[in-house]
Amino acid sequence: MVLPDRVVPDAAIEIDDQGHIVEVRSERGPFDHHLLVPGLIDLQVNGHDDVDVARAEGDDWERLDQLLLQQGVTAWCPTLVTGALEAYAAPLARIAAARNRLAAGPEMLGVHLEGPFLGTRPGAHRTELLRDVDRAWLEALPPHIGILTVAPECPGSDVAWRWATERGAIGSVGHTGASPAQATAAFDSGAVMVTHLFNAMSGLDHRAPGVAAAALLDDRVTAGLIADGAHVHPDLVRLAFRVKGPGRIALVTDAVGWRAGSAGAMEVHFDGVVPRLADGTIAGSALTLDRAVANAIAWRAADLVGAVRAASTTPADLMGRRDLGRLAPGARADIAALDPDHRCTATWLAGARVA
């Protein structure tokens, strides 16, 4: 059993009738599962397999619930990429309705808006839809916004950081060619995260360090990281963990509905490794979060405790949810079982098995 600071070789969990952990104790088996970890938390999910978050409705949400639970994800942030300002209202309303369902699925922690206030490294985002920060539009957003990704060089970014702080949302720096000074100014103004470290941002040039370097060196900042081996080379995943530590790395998938053929306004096709635009630009991933944990361990970026922490405790803490992401008394009994290859084999929400 993986606790926040150690592995307990033989352990059992006592859960109360409200679905919270009462005690974690040493206990001899036999046990039904190889390894128990906290439920995983993914802060960047555009979709998965045949479901696109931006277009999901009706039974799509139950399908997406099961796809997430099968990888051990018990809480997540549905993510919307760059679109026209008027195009966000409908998917935000559908997400709000999905959050209020009675179905037992992973908790939606809040919407991650990845755009449209991006900068000079748009990646797969449609450049014609990028725009300056619009304070009136931000003020009119519904309350279930959890993360806002903005580029520091985008005009009005200081307004976005203030808005996020006032709303209790996470301000995240991303899709940016900013200088380290601009990045640090954003962190000084309240941004506490970077969206997919190394991807779509100024990087680690030895004469012109960029946002990636600023994020690695700033202890206030949590770095989202896509550990699929395609977005970031395993050596740089190791570097990120070595510099930041698992307490400031949040493993994310940035998964899209690769079989759905879309991620918001982007049309994508799956090449067998990653989804791409027609011109070959990578557009999200087909990664699962249990695989991200397994990769971090296999690449020697983190040990078991550190990899699990980066996929559970760290994102929970970033979102202000001390009741999630840990096997500890008082926490909600969201749990995932992993096999010896760190693939998810079972998932529980509040102590009830759901996958």
C-alpha positions in Angstrom: 0.0 0.0 0.0 1.4 3.4 -1.0 1.1 6.1 1.6 2.1 9.7 1.0 5.6 9.0 2.3 6.3 5.3 2.2 5.2 1.8 1.1 3.6 -0.5 3.7 4.3 -4.1 2.5 1.3 -5.7 4.2 -1.5 -3.3 5.0 -5.3 -3.0 5.3 -7.6 0.0 5.2 -10.6 0.5 7.5 -13.4 2.6 5.9 -16.4 4.1 7.7 -19.9 4.1 6.4 -19.5 7.6 5.0 -16.7 6.4 2.7 -13.8 7.9 4.5 -10.6 6.2 5.7 -10.5 5.5 9.4 -7.2 3.7 9.7 -4.4 2.3 7.6 -2.7 -0.5 9.5 -0.1 -3.2 9.0 -1.9 -6.6 8.6 -0.9 -9.9 7.1 -2.6 -11.2 4.0 -3.7 -13.0 2.0 -4.9 -10.1 -0.1 -6.9 -9.8 -3.2 -4.8 -7.1 -4.8 -1.1 -6.6 -5.4 -0.8 -2.9 -4.7 -3.2 -0.2 -3.5 -2.7 3.4 -4.2 -4.7 6.6 -3.8 -7.2 7.3 -6.6 -5.3 9.1 -9.4 -6.1 12.7 -10.3 -5.8 14.0 -13.9 -5.8 17.8 -14.3 -6.0 17.8 -18.1 -8.4 15.6 -19.9 -9.8 16.7 -23.3 -11.5 13.4 -23.8 -10.5 9.8 -24.2 -10.8 7.1 -26.8 -14.1 7.8 -28.6 -15.3 10.7 -26.4 -14.5 14.4 -26.8 -15.2 16.4 -23.7 -16.2 19.5 -25.8 -19.0 17.5 -27.5 -19.9 15.0 -24.8 -23.6 14.6 -23.9 -26.0 12.0 -22.6 -24.4 8.5 -22.3 -21.0 9.9 -23.3 -20.4 10.9 -19.7 -21.0 7.4 -18.4 -18.6 6.1 -21.1 -16.0 8.6 -20.1 -16.5 7.7 -16.4 -15.7 4.1 -17.1 -12.7 5.0 -19.3 -11.2 7.0 -16.4 -12.1 4.6 -13.7 -10.4 1.8 -15.7 -7.1 3.7 -15.4 -7.6 4.4 -11.7 -8.6 8.0 -12.1 -11.1 9.1 -9.4 -11.0 12.9 -9.9 -10.3 15.0 -13.0 -10.5 18.3 -14.8 -12.5 18.2 -18.0 -10.5 20.4 -20.4 -11.6 22.7 -23.2 -9.1 24.0 -25.8 -9.1 27.2 -27.7 -12.4 28.2 -29.4 -14.4 31.3 -30.2 -15.6 32.9 -27.0 -19.2 32.3 -27.8 -18.5 28.6 -28.3 -17.7 27.8 -24.7 -21.1 28.3 -23.2 -22.7 25.1 -24.5 -19.9 22.7 -23.4 -19.6 24.4 -20.1 -23.3 24.0 -19.5 -23.1 20.3 -20.5 -20.2 19.8 -18.1 -22.1 21.5 -15.3 -25.1 19.2 -15.9 -22.7 16.1 -15.9 -21.2 17.2 -12.6 -24.7 17.2 -11.1 -25.6 13.6 -12.1 -26.3 11.0 -9.5 -24.1 8.4 -11.3 -21.1 7.2 -9.4 -18.2 8.5 -11.4 -14.9 10.3 -10.9 -15.4 13.7 -9.4 -15.0 16.7 -11.7 -12.8 19.1 -9.8 -13.4 22.0 -12.2 -13.0 22.8 -15.8 -9.5 23.4 -17.2 -9.8 26.2 -19.8 -6.7 25.8 -22.0 -7.2 28.9 -24.1 -8.1 31.0 -25.9 -5.7 33.5 -24.2 -2.5 31.9 -25.4 0.8 33.2 -26.9 3.4 32.5 -29.4 3.6 28.7 -28.9 0.0 27.7 -29.8 0.9 24.1 -30.6 -2.2 22.4 -32.1 -4.5 25.3 -31.1 -6.1 27.2 -33.9 -4.2 30.5 -34.1 -7.1 32.4 -35.7 -9.1 31.8 -32.5 -6.4 33.2 -30.1 -7.2 36.5 -28.6 -6.3 39.0 -25.8 -7.6 38.4 -22.3 -11.2 39.5 -22.0 -12.1 40.5 -18.4 -15.8 40.8 -19.1 -15.9 37.3 -20.5 -14.0 35.9 -17.6 -16.3 37.6 -15.1 -19.3 36.0 -16.9 -17.9 32.5 -16.6 -19.8 30.0 -14.5 -18.4 29.0 -11.1 -17.0 25.6 -12.1 -13.8 26.8 -13.6 -10.8 25.1 -11.9 -7.8 25.9 -14.0 -7.1 28.7 -16.5 -4.1 28.4 -18.8 -2.8 31.7 -20.1 0.4 32.9 -21.8 2.2 35.7 -20.0 2.9 37.5 -23.2 -0.9 37.6 -24.0 -2.1 41.2 -23.6 -4.2 41.3 -20.4 -2.5 38.3 -18.7 -2.2 40.2 -15.5 -6.0 40.5 -15.4 -6.3 36.7 -15.9 -4.0 36.0 -12.9 -6.0 38.4 -10.7 -9.2 36.8 -11.8 -8.0 33.3 -11.1 -6.8 34.3 -7.6 -10.1 36.1 -6.8 -12.1 33.1 -8.0 -10.0 30.5 -6.2 -9.0 28.9 -9.5 -5.5 27.8 -10.5 -3.7 30.2 -12.9 -1.4 28.2 -15.2 1.3 29.4 -17.6 1.2 27.6 -21.0 1.4 27.8 -24.7 4.0 30.6 -24.4 7.2 31.8 -25.8 7.7 34.1 -22.8 11.1 35.0 -21.2 12.0 33.8 -17.8 11.3 37.3 -16.5 7.8 37.3 -17.9 7.2 33.8 -16.5 8.4 34.9 -13.1 6.2 38.0 -13.2 3.3 35.7 -13.8 4.2 33.6 -10.8 4.6 36.7 -8.7 1.1 37.7 -9.9 -0.5 34.4 -8.7 0.1 31.8 -11.4 1.0 28.6 -9.6 1.2 26.0 -12.4 2.6 25.5 -15.9 0.6 23.5 -18.4 2.5 20.5 -19.8 6.1 21.4 -19.0 8.4 21.6 -22.0 5.6 21.3 -24.5 4.5 24.5 -26.3 6.7 26.7 -24.3 10.1 28.3 -24.5 12.5 25.8 -23.1 16.0 25.1 -21.8 18.3 26.7 -24.4 21.7 27.3 -22.6 21.8 31.0 -23.6 18.2 31.8 -23.6 16.4 29.9 -20.8 12.7 30.1 -21.1 9.5 29.3 -19.3 10.5 25.7 -18.7 13.7 26.8 -16.9 11.8 29.4 -14.8 9.2 26.8 -13.8 11.8 24.2 -12.9 13.6 26.7 -10.7 10.6 28.3 -8.9 9.5 26.3 -5.9 6.1 28.0 -5.9 5.2 26.3 -9.2 3.7 22.9 -9.9 4.5 21.5 -13.4 2.0 19.5 -15.3 3.9 16.8 -17.2 2.9 14.3 -20.0 5.0 11.2 -19.4 4.2 9.2 -22.6 7.6 9.3 -24.1 6.4 11.2 -27.2 5.7 14.6 -25.7 8.7 14.7 -23.4 11.9 12.6 -23.7 12.4 10.3 -20.7 15.6 12.0 -19.9 13.8 15.3 -19.4 11.1 13.6 -17.4 13.9 12.4 -15.1 15.3 15.9 -15.0 12.0 17.5 -14.1 11.5 15.0 -11.2 15.1 15.5 -10.0 14.8 19.3 -10.0 11.2 19.7 -8.8 10.6 16.6 -6.9 7.2 14.7 -7.0 5.7 17.3 -4.7 5.8 19.8 -7.5 5.1 17.5 -10.5 1.6 16.7 -11.5 1.5 13.9 -14.0 -1.3 14.6 -16.6 -2.4 12.8 -19.7 -3.7 15.7 -21.9 -5.7 12.8 -23.5 -8.1 13.5 -26.3 -10.8 11.5 -28.0 -8.5 10.1 -30.6 -11.1 7.8 -32.0 -13.7 10.6 -31.9 -11.5 12.5 -34.4 -11.7 15.8 -32.5 -10.6 17.8 -29.5 -12.8 20.9 -29.4 -12.2 22.9 -32.5 -9.3 20.7 -33.6 -9.6 17.7 -36.0 -7.2 14.9 -35.0 -6.1 11.5 -36.3 -4.3 8.8 -34.3 -1.0 7.6 -35.8 -0.7 4.7 -33.5 1.4 6.6 -30.9 -0.2 10.1 -30.5 -3.1 12.0 -32.0 -2.0 14.6 -34.6 -3.4 17.4 -36.8 -3.3 16.9 -40.6 0.0 18.7 -40.7 1.6 16.3 -38.2 1.5 18.5 -35.2 0.9 16.5 -32.0 -2.6 17.3 -30.6 -2.9 15.8 -27.2 -2.2 12.2 -26.2 -3.7 8.7 -26.0 -2.0 8.2 -22.6 -3.7 6.8 -19.5 -2.6 8.0 -16.0 -1.7 4.6 -14.7 0.7 4.3 -17.7 2.2 7.7 -16.9 2.9 6.4 -13.3 4.4 3.2 -14.8 6.6 5.2 -17.2 7.9 7.5 -14.5 9.0 4.4 -12.6 10.4 2.6 -15.5 12.4 5.6 -16.7 13.8 6.0 -13.1 12.3 9.4 -12.9 10.7 8.5 -9.6 10.3 5.6 -7.2 6.9 4.1 -6.6 6.0 6.6 -3.8 7.1 9.6 -5.9 5.3 8.5 -9.1 2.1 7.8 -7.3 2.4 11.1 -5.4 2.8 13.0 -8.7 -0.4 11.4 -10.0 -2.5 11.8 -6.8 -1.4 13.8 -3.8 0.3 16.6 -5.7 -2.6 17.4 -8.0 -5.0 17.1 -5.0 -3.0 19.5 -3.0 -2.7 21.9 -5.9 -6.5 22.0 -6.2 -6.9 22.5 -2.4 -8.4 19.0 -1.8 -6.6 17.6 1.2 -9.4 14.9 1.4 -8.2 13.4 -1.9 -5.1 11.8 -3.3 -3.8 10.0 -0.2 -4.4 6.9 1.8 -4.7 8.5 5.3 -7.2 8.8 8.1 -9.9 11.3 7.2 -9.4 11.2 3.4 -12.1 9.9 1.1 -11.6 6.2 0.3 -10.9 6.7 -3.4 -8.5 3.9 -4.2 -6.9 2.1 -7.2 -5.3 -1.3 -7.3 -2.3 -1.8 -9.6 -0.7 -5.0 -10.8 3.0 -5.7 -10.8 3.4 -3.7 -14.1 1.5 -0.8 -12.4 -1.6 -1.2 -14.6 -4.9 -0.5 -12.9 -7.0 -3.6 -12.1 -9.7 -2.2 -9.8 -11.0 1.2 -8.6 -13.1 2.3 -5.6 -14.9 5.6 -5.0 -15.6 6.4 -1.3 -15.0 2.7 -0.5 -17.3 1.2 -3.1 -15.8 -0.7 -6.0 -16.8 0.8 -9.3 -14.4 -0.7 -11.8 
